[in-house]
Amino acid sequence: MRSVARVLDNLAVLRGRDFRLLLGGQAVSVLGDKMVAVALAFAVLEIGGSPSDVGLVLAAGVLPLVASVLIGGVVADRTSRRAVMVIADLVRVATQGTMAVLLLTGVAEVWTLALLAGVTGVATGFFSPATLGLLPAIVAPEQLQPANALRASAISAGEILGPVVAGVLVALVGAGWAIAVDALTFALSAVCLGLLRLPRHVATDAQPFLTDLREGWTAFRSRRWVWTVVAYFAVGNVVWSAWNVLGPVLADRELGGAGAWGVILGAVGVGALLGSLLATQVDPRRPLVFVAVADGVVAIPLACLAASPTVPLLVCGALLSGAGMTLAASVWESTLQRHIPHDALSRISSYDWFGSLVFAPVGLAIWAPIAALVGTSAALWVAFGIAAAASLALVSMPDVRRLPGTPGGDPSPGPGGDATPGPGGDATVGSGGSATPGSGRAGAPTPAVGSPPGRP
């Protein structure tokens, strides 16, 4: 009975209308994103592109994201986060819609897909930092962990359906239709965000852009536990790129094509759903140790793909990977939201995204040549070994082991302190303030290329 009561308490956050809207919008958007994770790779192959072209097009989506995410963090902290997200969604409606039209009319080329993926990446660079900062404006601090877990559950539903639907559409009518559906999901996400009832944003005295950016950097680097985990995510995203680039190629050659790859990515979504349900019940005393262990499971599919690329084995590995990824991401986001001051949250989130993804384009570009040099299986084993070593290195860090689940024991406090945010919307958000010491507590994708470690 006690466990049932706890579940009901954790589900109480669903009573909030604004949280339900945010939840629904993100779920439908992720449905489209996960369709594109399958469709874009096969779209490149459909128009005669090589495995290296697949990696380059995916990299073209990440590079502009990395270049714009720091700007997006500053803009989200000094303006309305909801407005930033709506505009980003509308831009992505246009880019994905154009991509779909080009594919459906048979005039798409590799460079046009890369260009449109790049513009989509810029929009995502503005959207992502704002997302993490918006949730504490909608739910109470004590509801952040179940809210993040339920958000991950809704996203996981899209992850389950998206790859399967995309695989069927690609096999039956081509990749263009899957990308057209993605454009529609961004439109629905914008509508949901527009219906949120938030207090009117009240701007504070504006500071120079570089001052805001520098204060965000000070708040980021002064917390060793933050940049240590971000460095781990950076390594993880480089090795995870082997899955994004080599997986579709092996599926096309040995597993039956897009349908099989869609089933495998759907298994990631099933695992993510299970992990998100578990995340509603966890409240680890040492959250970063939990993140390192749970996220380390993400490397399992790389070993499965290297050892024996069969659909049943990859489905099992993908299931475990999805569960670990979502558990880690939910706890990581709740930890940021609890320990980071609200007015610096989007900027620190932007440095999180920047650091996590800055080398991802390198990963997307190098794994096809590495596979050509040493063989696909050997390249995947190398990726798995690096991922496992990175997880062990993260657990060995003292700051990672010591950080408590609730504020008050930050091992490396610095400028920007830990200020207690409260629900109340964008009205409390302004520029500056990230270097002001305080006390108390407080803050990721989805990159369009797939789900990297630590990002649902």
Secondary structure, DSSP 8 states (H G I E B T S, - for coil): -HHHHHHHHHHGGGG-HHHHHHHHHHHHHHHHHHHHHHHHHHHHHHTT--HHHHHHHHHHHHHHHHHHHHHHHHHHHHS-HHHHHHHHHHHHHHHHHHHHHHHHTT---HHHHHHHHHHHHHHHHHHHHHHHHHGGGTS-GGGHHHHHHHHHHHHHHHHHHHHHHHHHHHHHT-HHHHHHHHHHHHHHHHHHHHT-------------HHHHHHHHHHHHHT-HHHHHHHHHHHHHHHHHHHHHHHHHHHIIIII-SHHHHHHHHHHHHHHHHHHHHHHTT---SSHHHHHHHHHHGGGHHHHHHHH---HHHHHHHHHHHHHHHHHHHHHHHHHHHHHS-GGGHHHHHHHHHHHHHTTHHHHHHHHHHHHHHH-HHHHHHHHHHHHHHHHHHHHT-HHHHH--SSSS--SS--TT------S-GGGG--S--TT----S-------TT---TT--
